[in-house]
């Protein structure tokens, strides 16, 4: 199907959409296929091979445990944090995995085969699942790639998937692949960027379903922040990173009881930190468009709801309208990155994650603040232009340093980009399409050391303990 807003914003668990959500989804698909094939009761052996970036940083990203949960039949958008803890504790204690929820197999994290130096042709995030019977005969085998944002592609079906994607686009009322095409749709129909996205979403959902779905997405974002603010102590993983969001929130509640505009950046920083600390904890988050960049859009949307002109007098319905418009516009810009480049840190570096999210947030903020389609496109361009070349070099393979602070910085960039665009008339020298292509080419030329392998940058220059 054509990429839609609910593909870019989906509920999952931390800490990574490409290394946690995608692998869990792939494992769950494999388990379902095995169950449907009628061969499940014949399974006596299981083998999982991880390649490239999944193997290099899998421990820090929770890849192995996510795969175990997926093989048990759990999906990232449905599983709750309590279920995660319960099942992982049971697997660790018994050393037994319940394949597809019914067949016990002696299998755990240490049984997964890691091949960090082997990169499969399609993508660096590759994984192969194989099950065999008592005689060692293969019953079912499949290779998947986690291509960013929780999206997965099966080996051998890439061309078919692209063909299906192209066919599904033909069914959209207002299809677009580039920003130029998107602006053309806006001009010919007299619509905003968010409204173009809304018309396309109506091809598969009712207006009520779209609104309800997007408000649910925002409620999960809010819940994520609320949960994070209740946590204390250190983040898991061994880096001994202290949670800052609870202390910062307590201080802001004392110093800024009335949401004074002079504190806008402190609140934006807080929301971004809170979301990404929860993500680092393996909590429930929204891919926006990835887990590693999950704090940017909620933080900028918080700014729109609390500090944008006129919002102090807004009704709840007005606020809901802002949420819907913001997410639709952000989704439209996200489609451009999925279509023309990548949102995978393992493929193009952090410019594809934090950069894309900052661009999406900037454009969305410009639209809800009354910007024209040209100003929205300009805001998105400015934000990405100043994230070009951003590397993905997480220390210890954990989505903590520099990832958490990077979200806060990128959120502020997005707000500044929107303000700069709104002070112009929409005309500018560099187009969003040109910046997206530049990001893609920069990612292609970037050394693999700086693309989520933990082999370069801060990952090797900072002592972990």
N, C-alpha and C positions, 0 to 999 in steps of 0.2 A: 504494500500500500504506500501511497505518497506520504512523505513525512508530515505529520501534523503536530499541533501544539501539545497533544497528550502523549506524543512520542518523546518530545523534547523535555517535557515536565512530567516525570513519572515518579511514583513513590517507591523507595527502596531502602536498603540499609547501607551504612557506611562500612569502610571509609572510601571506597572507590567505585565509580560506575563501571569503568572498564575492567578493573581487577577484582571487584567483588560482585556487583550486580550482574554484569554480563556473564561471568563464569557460572554463577548460580543459575541464571536463566538457561544457559546452555545445558548444564547438568540436568535441570528439571525437564527440559525438552527430551533429552536422551532417555531419562527414566520413563517418561510418558510413552515414548516410542517403543521402548522395550516391553512395557506393560501391554501396549496395544498389539504387539507382535505375537503374543501368546507364548513367548520363550522365557518369560520371567522365572517360572518355576524350575527351569533347567540350568539357571545361572549358578556356577560354582566358583568362578574367578572374575575379578575386576581389576582393570589397569587404567590409570589416568596418567597421561603424559602432558606436562606443561612446557611450553617453548618460549624463548625470547624473554620479553619483558615480564610476562606472567610468572616465569620461573625465577627471574632475577630479583623481583621485588614482591613476590607472592606472599612471603611470610609477613611483611610489614603491612600489606594491603588486605590481609584476611582472605586471600584467594583460596587457599586450601580448605579452610573451614566452610567458606561459601559453597564450594563444590560439593562437600559432604552433605550440606543441607539440601542443595539442589538434587543430588542423587537420591535423597530420601523423599523427594517430591515437593519440596517447598519452593515457592516462587517469591522473588524479592519484593514484589508489590503487595503481597498478601501476608507474609510472615511478620510477626510482631517481635520486638526485642526480647520479651520474656520467653518466647518460643525458641529464639536463637540460643539464649543462655541454657535453657533446659535441655535441648537436644545436643548441643555441643558438650555439655557436662556428661550426659549419658554416654555419648560416643567415646569420650576420653576415659570414662570410668570402666566401661565394658569392653572397649576396643572393637565394638561391633557396630556396623552401619546397617540401617534398615533400608535396603535398596527398594526404591519405588514405594516405600512405606510398608513393605510386607516381607521381603526376603532378607534374613539376617546374614551378613557377611563379615568376616574378620577383616576390617579395613579402617585405616585412620590416616591422619595427616602425614605420618612418616612413610606411608606406603605409596604416596604420590611421587612419581618420577619427575625430577626437575632437569630441564635441558636449556639453561640460560644462554648458551652460546649457539644454539641452533634456532635460526629464525626461518619459519616457513614462508614461502613466496608471497602469500596473500597479505599477511599482516604479522607484526611482531607479537601480537597477543593471540597465540595459537594454543589449542588444547585438543587432545584426542582421548576419547572414551572407548574402551574395549571390554566386552564381557565374553566369557567362554564357559563351556560346560565341563563336566568332570573329566572328559578326555582331552581337554585343552583346545577343542574346536571352537573357533570364534562364532558366537551367536549374533552379535551385533557390534558394529564399530562406526564411529562418526568423528569427524574433526570439525571444530567450530573456531571462529575468530571473533574476539570481542573488540569491536571497532570504535568504541567510545560512546559515552552517554548511556550505557546499558544495552546498546544495539549489538546483535550477534548476526553472523553470516555463516552458513554451512559451506565447507569445502566442496567444490564441484557444483555448487548452485549459485555462484556469484553472477554468472551471465543471466540465469533465469530470474534471479532476484532483481537485477537491473531492468530486465525486460518487463517484469511485473510492475516495477516502480514507474517505468515510462508509461505503461498502459493505464495505470491508476491515475496518473497525472492528467490524462486525456479526459477523464471523467470529472475533473474539477472544473467548476465554472470559470475560475480565473487563475489558471496555472501560471507559475513563474519559477525561474531557476536563478536568475540574476537580479541584482538590484535595479538595473535598467529596465528589465521586464516588469518588475514590481511597480516601479514609478510610472511606467506606461499604463499599467492597469489602473492605478490611482487616477491618472489624468483622464483616461478615456471614460471611466465610470463615475468620476467625481467622488471617489471614496478615499478615506484615509488608509494607511498601511494596515492598521488593526482591523478595519472594516473589510479589506480584501481578504485577510486571513479568516475572518468570521464567515464570509460568504463561502469560502472553500470548506470550512469545517461543517457548514450546513449540509454539505453533500453526504455526510455520514452520520450526523447527529442533529437532533432538534435544537432549537434555540434554548429551550429550558435545560436540556442535557448539557449543552456547552457551558452555560452559565453556572449550573450546579457543579459540574466537573471542575471548572476553574476555581470556583470559590472553595471547593474541597481541597484542591492543590494548595491554595493559600492557607487554609486552616491547618494543613500538615506542616507548612512552613512555620506558622505561629506556634504550633504545638512543639515543634523542634526547638525553637528558642526557649519556650517556657520550661521544657525538660532540662535543657542545658543549664539554665540559670539556677536550677536546684542542685546541680552536681557540685561537688567540692573535691579538692585534692589534685592529684596528678593524672595526666592522660595515660592510658595504657601503652605499653610497647617498649619501655626501658629508657627512653630519652629523658624522662623526668621533667617533661614540660608541664608547667603549672597552669591549671585552668584560671583564666583571668576574668571571664565573663561574669561570674557571680559577684565578685568584688567590685567590678566596674559598675554593675547594675545597682548595687547598694549605694555606691557613691553618687551616681546620677540621680537616684531617687531622692537623695538628700539635697543635692545642689540644684536640681532642675525639676521641681515638682510640676511646673506649668508648661513644660516643653518650650522653653525660650529658644528662639531661632539661633542664638549664638552657640547653642550646644548641639546643633544638627550633626556635626561631624562625629562628636562623641557617641551619639546614639547610633549613627550609621556604623561606626566601628564596632560598637557593642553587638549589634545584630549580626554582622558578618562573623565576628569572633565566636559568638554563641552557636551559630549554625555549624561552623566548621569544627568547633570543639566537640559538638555532639556527633558530627560525622566521624571525627577521629576516634570517638568512643565506640563506633559501630552502631550508632543509634539510627533512628528512622528519619530519613531526610528526603528531599525532593531533588532529583537530578535537574540541574538548572544551568546549562544543559548537562553538566556532569556533577558527580559528587565532589570532586576536588575543587570545583568552582561554585559549590552550592550556596555559599553565603552572599554572593554579590547581588543577585536579583532580589532576594528577600530584603537586603539592606537598603537598596535603592527604592524598592517599593515602599518600605517603611518611610523613607524620606518623602516620597510622593504623598503618602497618606497623612503625614504629620507636619510637614514643613513647606509643602507647595502652597502657593497663594490661594486663599479661599477655603482651604481644607479645614480651618478652624471652625467654620460654620456649616460644614458638610453634614448631611444626614447619613444614616447607615446605608441607605440605598445608594446615595452618591458615592460612598466609599466602595461599595461593592462594584459599582460601575467602573470606578478607577481601577480596581483589581482586575476585572475582566478585560478592560481595554489595554492595560499594561501588559498582561500576560499574552494576549493575542498579538500585540505589536512585537514583543520580545520573541515570540514564537516565529513570526514571519521572518525576522532577521536571522534567527537560528536556522531556519530552512536554507538560507543562502550559504551558511557555513557548511551545513551537511551536504548540500548539492555541489558546491564548488571546491571545498577544501576538506577539513576534518576537524572534529572536536576531541580527538584522541591525543592525550599527552604522550603516549608511547609512539605515536606516528609523527606528530609535528611539534612536540614540546608543549610547554604550558601556555604558549600563545594560543593554542587551539582550545584550551579549557578556560583559563582565566580571561584571556583576550577575547574569546567569543562571548563569554558571559558579560564582560564589561561592555562590549559593543551592543549586545542585546538589551542590556539595562539602560544604556545611554539613549538608544533610540526610543525605547518604551517610555522613559521619563519625558523625553522631548514631546512625544505625542500626547501624553496625559496633561502636559502643561500647555497644550494648545499649538504645538508646532505643526507646520505644513509637512507633507510627505518629503519634500526636499530637505527641510530642516531635520527631520527624523533620520533620513539617510545620512546627512552630514554628521549628526551626533554619533551615529553608529560607526562611521568612518573614522572620526577623530579618536574615539576610544580604542579601536583596534590599531590604528596607526601608531599609537604610543604604547602598544603592547607587543609590537613586532619583535621577534627574536627572543622572546621570553622562554627560558629553558625550563625543563622539568627535572629537578635534581633533589628529590626528597631525601633528607638525611635518614639513614637506616631503612629506607624504603617505606617510611611511614608518612601518612598524609598529615603532617604536623608542621615541620619546619622545612621550607619557608611558607608552606601552603596556607596556613591559617591567617597569618598577617597579610599575605598577598591578596587574599579576598577583600580585606578591609581597604587596602590601598587601591585596588581595582574598582571598588564601589565608589570611592571618592573621585577617581578618574572619570567614572561614568557620569557622575553628577556634574562635574566640571565640563565634560564634553557636551552634555545636553545644554548647559547654560551658554557655552560658547556658540553652539549652533543656533540657539534661540535669539542670540544677539545679532545674528546674520540674517540674510534673506534667503538662504538655502543654496546660493551659488558658491562653489568652491572648486579648487584646482584638482584635487585628487578624489576620485570616485570610490565608493565603497567596494565596487567590484574589483577595482585595481588593487585595493588593499587586501582583499580576500585572496586574490591570486598571488600576491606577494607573500602573504602568510603561508600559503600552500608551498610555494617554491622555497621559501626560507626553511620551512620544516623539512622539505626533501633534502636540502643541502646541509642541514644541521647534523653534526656528529651524533652517532647513536648514544654516545656517553651522556648526552644532555636530553635524552628523550625517555624518561621514566625507567632507567636501568640502574640507577643509584651507582653509576660508575664514573661520574664526573661532577664538577661544580661543588656546591656545598656538601653534597653527599660524600665526597672524599676528602674535602679540606677542613671539615669540622669533626673533631673527635666525638664519638657517640656517647661516651660515658666520662 
